[in-house]
Amino acid sequence: MALQKHELPPLMDLSDAAATRLRQLYEGAEAGRLLRISVSTRGCSGMSYEMEWVDAPGPQDEVVKSQGLTVLVDSKATLFLVGTTMDYREDKLTRGFTFENPNEKGRCGCGESFHV
């Protein structure tokens, strides 16, 4: 009996809007740096997305390439982020990166944290 191979979804993708904004940041104020994404334990639902600018990948970082851009993901966050799309949204009151994560089972009322 042969084992069937299933293709895994990419760790993370960037939407067109996220790629455009990230490219602006990489070419401007954050030139020479990389965006690093991780997940921390906090908030009412238990987990929260964290983003920070770093000068180089760390030994525990996964290098993700999407739309010609590089984003780093903390290896401890990979199980929580597989298949996630990072987006960028602007409206009258807020603007920033958001995450569309198929692994989320729910979010807190304020939208700052999630659980899987």
Backbone as a ProteinNet text record, in pm:
[ID]
protein_1_A
[PRIMARY]
MALQKHELPPLMDLSDAAATRLRQLYEGAEAGRLLRISVSTRGCSGMSYEMEWVDAPGPQDEVVKSQGLTVLVDSKATLFLVGTTMDYREDKLTRGFTFENPNEKGRCGCGESFHV
[TERTIARY]
84.8	0	88.7	72.5	153.3	92.2	178.8	133.6	101.1	-7.4	-43.2	25.5	82.8	147.5	50.5	38.9	-45.6	44.2	20.5	99.3	54.2	150.1	118.9	97.8	8.9	-7.3	119.2	144.4	262.4	248.8	360.3	358	280.8	311.3	243	251.8	146.3	143.8	115.1	153.9	121.8	13.9	-87.7	-187	-119.3	-184.1	-129.4	-110.5	-209.8	-201.9	-87	-68.9	40.1	175	185.7	311.9	345.3	245.6	268.4	317.7	250.2	290.1	426	451	579.1	692.8	669.1	770.8	803.7	701.9	724.6	811.4	782.2	860.1	1003.5	1020.1	1153.4	1238.2	1174.4	1247.6	1261.8	1192	1193	1251.5	1167.7	1211.3	1278	1241.7	1298.3	1396.2	1457.1	1552.9	1663.5	1694.2	1799.7	1754.7	1629.9	1577.1	1471.5	1429.4	1327.2	1217.7	1095.5	984.3	983.7	976.6	973	837.8	769.1	636.8	646.7	585	580.3	442.8	420.7	296.4	334	266.2	294.1	167.1	185.8	73.9	31	-86.1	-143.9	-281.5	-348.9	-483.2	-588.8	-713.7	-823.5	-845.7	-805.2	-823.8	-699.6	-588	-471.5	-350.2	-367.1	-252.9	-266.3	-150.9	-150.8	-36.9	-60.3	44	139.9	269	372.4	452.5	489.2	573.8	686	805.3	919.4	1014.7	1092.2	1192.6	1325.9	1393.4	1523.4	1622.7	1750.5	1855.3	1889.3	1866	1900.9	1820.2	1802	1732	1806.7	1731.7	1789.8	1795.5	1863.5	1877.3	1745	1643.5	1513.6	1409.3	1451.2	1356.5	1339.9	1215.3	1184.1	1180	1241.7	1242.3	1128.3	1035.6	919.6	934	917.5	923.1	786	733.7	603.6	603.5	559.2	550.7	684.8	793	925.4	979.3	910.9	953.5	985.3	1069.8	1106.8	1048.5	985.6	933.7	987.9	1019.7	1068	955.3	951.1	852.9	928.6	903.4	962.4	920.7	1016.3	985.4	884.5	877.5	779	636.5	622.9	490.2	442.1	526.9	490.6	364.4	347.6	229	100.9	109.7	-8.3	-36.3	63.2	50.8	40.3	52.9	49.6	-77.4	-59.4	-171.6	-223.8	-158.1	-203.6	-171.2	-261.3	-236.5	-226.7	-116.4	-100.4	-155.3	-241.5	-305	-270.8	-301.7	-286.5	-416.4	-473.3	-601.7	-594.9	-666.1	-679.7	-826.6	-872.9	-1005.5	-997.6	-1109.1	-1108.9	-1042	-1048.1	-997.5	-866.2	-837	-716.9	-649.5	-525.8	-454.4	-345.9	-321	-217.1	-229.6	-133.4	-131.2	-231.8	-298.3	-391.9	-356.9	-411.4	-382.2	-511.1	-519.3	-630.5	-576.2	-605.6	-544.4	-649.1	-636.2	-734.5	-729	-625.8	-611.8	-685	-726.3	-796.3	-931.2	-959.9	-1090.7	-1180.5	-1121.8	-1200.6	-1111.3	-1174.9	-1105	-1177.6	-1104.6	-1167.9	-1254.7	-1336.8	-1428.3	-1359.1	-1242.7	-1172.5	-1086.8	-1069.6	-995.2	-844.8	-795.5	-650.9	-586.7	-664.5	-604.7	-694.1	-638.1	-707.5	-670.8	-744.3	-705.9	-720.5	-643	-646	-694.2
-118.4	0	123.8	207.3	328.7	441.3	517.7	632.8	747.6	814.7	930.9	1052.4	1131.6	1254.4	1369.6	1449.4	1568.5	1689.4	1783.1	1904.7	1991.7	2038.5	2125.2	2267.9	2341.5	2481.5	2558	2670.6	2749.8	2797.4	2819.4	2866.6	2997.5	3091.2	3220.3	3283	3352.5	3428.9	3574.2	3662.2	3804.3	3837.9	3911.5	3962.1	4071	4113.3	4221.5	4348.5	4380.2	4502	4492.5	4376.1	4358.7	4368.1	4309.5	4314.9	4458.8	4533.5	4673.4	4753.8	4739.7	4815.8	4770.7	4641	4590.9	4635.3	4635.2	4682.9	4830.1	4911.4	5052.9	5064.7	4983.6	4988.2	4940.6	4831.3	4778.4	4876.4	4955.6	5052	5187.8	5207.6	5336.4	5326.8	5351.1	5361.4	5234.8	5119.6	4993.3	4929.3	5009.1	4957.5	4879	4761.8	4678.1	4589.9	4599.6	4519.7	4422.9	4329	4230.8	4229.3	4200.4	4186.2	4044.1	4030.7	3900.5	3886	3774.8	3749.1	3633.2	3651.4	3545.5	3546.1	3451	3440.2	3434.1	3514.5	3513	3477.2	3438.3	3406.6	3534.2	3584.3	3700.4	3729.2	3822	3858.3	3768.5	3804.8	3728.7	3591.4	3573.5	3443.6	3355.3	3409	3325.8	3350.9	3393	3411.5	3542.4	3600.2	3726.8	3727.4	3791.9	3806.9	3915.9	3893.1	3991	4016.8	4141.9	4177.4	4266.9	4241.4	4325.3	4332.1	4439.9	4458.7	4406.9	4327	4271.7	4296.9	4291.5	4316.5	4193.4	4074.4	3951.2	3835.8	3729	3612.2	3554.5	3509	3440.7	3291.6	3216.8	3072.9	2996.6	3053.1	2986.6	3040.6	3122.1	3183.2	3100.1	3090.1	3032.4	3148.8	3132.1	3237	3209.3	3304	3290.4	3391.2	3343.5	3431.4	3430.8	3551.1	3566	3698.1	3694.2	3812.4	3886.1	3810.4	3868.9	3933.4	3914.8	3972.7	3862.8	3895.3	3801.1	3846.1	3752.4	3772.8	3658.5	3686.9	3584.3	3540.2	3410.8	3357.9	3279	3312.1	3238.3	3092.1	3001.2	2859.4	2807.7	2868.6	2826.6	2863.6	2953.3	2997.2	2922.7	2841.9	2782.2	2696.9	2617.5	2532.2	2614	2733.3	2818.6	2900.7	2913.4	3004.1	2937.3	2806.2	2737.9	2776.7	2824.7	2861.1	3002.6	3080.8	3216.7	3313.9	3408.2	3517.5	3646.6	3717.8	3847.9	3951.9	4039.3	4142.3	4278.5	4383.1	4519.6	4592.5	4653.6	4722.1	4863.2	4951.1	5089.5	5126.6	5191.8	5250.7	5385.4	5444	5578.4	5583.9	5475.8	5477.8	5403.2	5304.6	5224.3	5188.5	5149.5	5091.5	5001.6	4891.7	4801	4663.5	4580	4442.2	4359.2	4269.4	4176.3	4035.8	3937.7	3798.3	3721	3652.7	3562.4	3421.5	3366.2	3241.1	3130	3028.4	2919.8	2831.6	2846.8	2766	2825.5	2949.6	3015.1	2948.3	2923.1	2868.4	2977.7	3091	3201	3318.5	3435.5	3559	3620.8	3701.3	3774.2	3886.1	3948	4052	4172.1	4208.3	4326.1	4293.6	4164.3	4123.3	4123	4145.9	4151.3	4015.4	3914	3782.4	3674.4	3553.3	3442	3312.6	3205.6	3072.6	2970.8	2863	2758.5	2629.3
0	0	0	-98.6	-111.4	-27.9	34.3	112	18.1	45.2	-34.8	24.2	-62	-17.7	-35.2	68.6	63.9	73	-14.2	-11.5	104.9	181.8	294.4	245.2	311.5	273.8	310.6	245.3	282.2	426.4	490.8	628.5	637	547.4	548.8	410.3	372.1	248	281.1	189.9	201.6	100.1	142.2	47	-35.7	-142.8	-224.4	-141.3	-57.3	24.8	126.2	188	284.5	214.4	96.3	22	-16.7	-60.5	-97.6	22	136.2	255.7	307	310.2	358.6	267.7	137.9	42.9	70.3	98.6	133.1	258.3	357.6	481.9	459.7	383.9	356.1	274.3	190.8	108.5	176.8	287	356.3	495.4	595	734.5	787.7	735.8	786.4	687.4	602.6	503.4	573.7	519.2	574.6	690.5	729	839.9	787.5	871.3	835.1	940.8	898	990	1043.7	1175.8	1242.4	1311	1284.6	1341.5	1438.9	1553.7	1653.5	1718.9	1805.5	1880.7	2027.4	2108.9	2252.3	2329.1	2452.9	2540	2610.8	2574	2641.2	2585	2645.6	2601.5	2661.1	2640.8	2702.3	2638.7	2513.4	2448.9	2456.5	2499.1	2523.3	2437.2	2311.4	2223.5	2147.2	2114.1	2042.1	1940.3	1827.2	1725.9	1770.6	1749.8	1782.5	1655.5	1634.2	1520.2	1569.9	1519.1	1555.4	1436.6	1432.7	1328.2	1379.4	1296.6	1333.7	1220.5	1254.9	1155.8	1072.5	1129.9	1059.4	1118.7	1041.6	1096.3	1215.1	1314.8	1429.4	1402.8	1488.4	1466.7	1473	1536.2	1548.4	1451.2	1355.1	1262	1135.5	1090.7	960.3	861.1	746.2	644.2	546.9	537	449.8	336.2	213.7	97.4	31.1	10	-53.4	-129.3	-252.3	-338.6	-348.1	-349.9	-363.7	-237	-125.3	2.1	102.1	198.5	303.1	435.8	505	639.9	724.3	848.8	939.9	1032.4	1063.8	1158.1	1263.7	1388.9	1501	1488.4	1495.2	1475.9	1578.2	1697.1	1797.8	1755.9	1659.3	1614.6	1490.5	1428.8	1299.4	1306.8	1410.8	1419.6	1428.5	1482.7	1496.8	1370.9	1282.1	1168.2	1031.6	1023.2	893.5	817.4	695.8	610.8	631.2	715.6	746.4	633.7	609.6	517.3	597.6	578	641.3	545.3	595.6	514.1	573.6	500.5	551.2	521.6	625.3	610.2	665.4	598.7	644.1	642	748.2	747.7	819.6	850	909	1046.1	1122.4	1259.2	1280.4	1198.5	1220.7	1088.8	1100.6	987.9	1045	974.4	1020.3	958.3	994	945.5	1024.6	954.6	1016.6	970.3	1038.5	1006.6	985.9	873.2	844.3	863.7	981.2	1024.2	1027.8	940.7	938.3	1062.9	1145.1	1266.2	1386.1	1375.7	1486.5	1510.7	1637	1674.6	1731.7	1766.2	1818.6	1854.4	1873.6	1911.7	2030	2102.6	2212.2	2154.3	2236	2189.9	2129.8	2183	2131.4	2008.9	1977.2	1859.4	1874.9	1996	2017.8	2039	2073.1	2096.3	2037.1	2027.1	1963.9	2035.4	2003	2051.9	1938.3	1951.4	1848.1	1908.9
[MASK]
++++++++++++++++++++++++++++++++++++++++++++++++++++++++++++++++++++++++++++++++++++++++++++++++++++++++++++++++++++

